[in-house]
Amino acid sequence: MLHKFTIQTSKRDEMLDVTSRIREVVLHEGIQDGMVVVYCPHTTAGITINENAGGV
């Protein structure tokens, strides 16, 4: 399954937390086990993981 969403930024350098949007997809799909792959095709954007930052 593939889910796609677009994120708009308002500054040149900005970090946005997408955890809740990804969590919504997982819950909506009823996924119990597996792996989520987050991909950003834009050349000037990136994805970072901050482990245990949100107390999930």
N, C-alpha and C positions, 0 to 999 in steps of 0.2 A: 504494500500500500504506500502511496505517496501523498503527503500533505504539503502544501506550499503556502507560505504567507510572506507578505512584504512588510518591511520595517522602514519607517521614515525617521531620519535624524534631523536635528535642528542646528547642529554645530559641526564644525570641521572635525574635531576630535570628540567622540562621545561613546560611552559604553552603555548598552541597554541590556537589561536582564530579560531573557526570553524564556526562563524556566517555567513560568506559569502557562505560557502559550503551548509549550511542548507537553507539559503535564496534562493540559486539557485534552490534547489529541490522544494521549495514551489512555486516559480515563474514558474518553468517548468511544474509543475502539475496543475497550475492555481487555486491553493487553495485560497479561499477568506475568509473562516471562519473555525475555528477548533482549534486543538491543535497539537503541534509537540512534540513528545516524543524522547528525545535523550538518548540512552542507551549505556553504555560502559561495556562489559562483562569481561574485564580484571581485575584481582584482584589487580594489582599494579597501576592502573590508575583511574582517577576520573574525574568528570565533575563539574565545578563550574559556577555559574551565577554571572556576575558583572553588576547589573542593571544600565542602563543609561550610561554605559562606552563608548559606541560607537556613541552616539547621534542618534540612530536608530529611 
